[in-house]
Structures are given as structure tokens and as C-alpha cells.
Amino acid sequence: MFKALLDLIFPPKCEVCRQPGRDALCPECCRQIKFLRPQLGVYSAAVYDGVVKEALHRFKFQGRQGLAEPLGVLLVQYLSQAPGLKMSEVEALVPVPLHRKRLRQRGYNQAELLARVIGRYYDKPVVTALERQRNTHAQFDLPRQERFTNLKEAFRVGDRAAVQNRKVMLVDDIYTTGSTVGECVRALKTAGARRIEILTLSRAVE
Ligand SMILES: [Zn+2]
């Protein structure tokens, strides 16, 4: 009832193109997404440009949490078609963490929200086992070489028991140079994770 009233005052629109409609991401925008093939054990669903770039920007920097659902569903669709991936073997989803300061500012971790949609669909626990030790600069602002040093030992596993001897899937919103996921994988391995799959919503293609 309340929702219906809200819809009347603020008719729902696509978050990207602003066309009126029930979906936070309309079918027309979804059609424009450029999907990627899985490569080298890294599952990145789509190219980071156009609709995906716009949607992620709103999702991360403009508080549009409603985008977690359509973007998460997009990931689920992608995973269900990824050859060679056995989701049944994945025991836990581990989102790449934000530094607690940034988490406080934003109020949510976008990677965690995406992981929750996937977790709900596949009935997998989302474990926030990783911690960001240093507040690193946004990767995009840095020259390529500095992106690597910027992240050195930026992550650690706070909750070892949550990942030890388990097959986990690391989840992030974007894969840039691979240094963020690389550092997370290293921390997860150190903590005893048995196998680590990598899933990101988007990938920056240079
Ligand atoms: Zn749209």
C-alpha cells in the first residue's frame, strides 16, 4: 500500500536512462550491456562502459542501492551460463571489502550487496571475512605501476574460520588491473582457503 503510494508520487524509473518502468535497470539498457567470456579463472560479467559504468557509478556514488538487485541478477545469469564453473562446489561468497572509513561514508559495500543477491539465489553464505587494512586510493586515479604498490598488503582475513579449507568465491564490482583481487586472493590463500574463484560485475578493458 505504502509502496503503491510512493510509486504514484515518485513513479519508478530506470536508474540509467530514466525511462519510466518497474525495473531499476530497464530491458532496453540491459540489452546494451556487453557481456564478456570467462577467462583464466576470472569471471567478469561485462565490459566496464556504457550502461554498466553508468549503473555502477549511481550504485556506488549516488546511493542507488536499488541497483544491487538487477546487477546481482545479471551476475546470476552470467554464472548460470559460465562453462566449467560449478556453483554447487562454492561454499561461501566473500565480498571485497571497503575500508571502514569509506564504508561509513557510503553506508554499504556494493560488492557485499551484489554477493547477497547471488547468495540468496544459490543459497550460499556471504562471509565478510576480508578486511581492508589501509584506506587505499581509488585505483582509477593512479598510474598503472602505482596501482600495485598502492594495494600491497591492503587486505587481511579477520575471520579465518570462515574461509579455512573452504572453496570460496571472491566478489567485486570491477576488475581493473587485477591487483585488488590479486591481493585479496593472496590474503585468502594465506588464511587457508582451498580454492578461490573470482567474480566481478565488470572489467575495465583498455
Ligand atoms: Zn534504462
Boltz pocket constraint, residues with backbone or C-beta under 6 A from the ligand:
constraints:
  - pocket:
      binder: B
      contacts: [[A, 14], [A, 15], [A, 16], [A, 17], [A, 18], [A, 19], [A, 25], [A, 26], [A, 27], [A, 28], [A, 29], [A, 30]]
      max_distance: 6.0
